[in-house]
Amino acid sequence: EEILGSFHIHPNSTEFSTWDMLSYLKSDWEQASILRAADASIIVAVKTPETKKLAENPEQVREQYKDWSNEQFAKEFGFLLYRGSSEDLQQVGSEASEA
């Protein structure tokens, strides 16, 4: 048995926070992260072998990334991002979703 990711709830927002994204990208163990957003939507981030790891300490670069959307993080760092309901998740924020 192995822990591959995390699940959490944001009662007041509809995106992963900057801290969520940075700590996810820094983590060696967290391969997937699932968020239940304030609007009841679900957002899923999944690392691939091509995902770039955050080299810096998240605390040191938090300000630099504070205005980035979840889609910007997915494109820049190369992870898969899905958004929607439990019945209908759509890939967003990547080349594949734009084709």
Helices and strands as residue ranges (DSSP letters): E 5-9, H 18-26, E 32-36, E 42-46, H 58-61, H 70-77, E 80-85, E 88-92, H 95-98
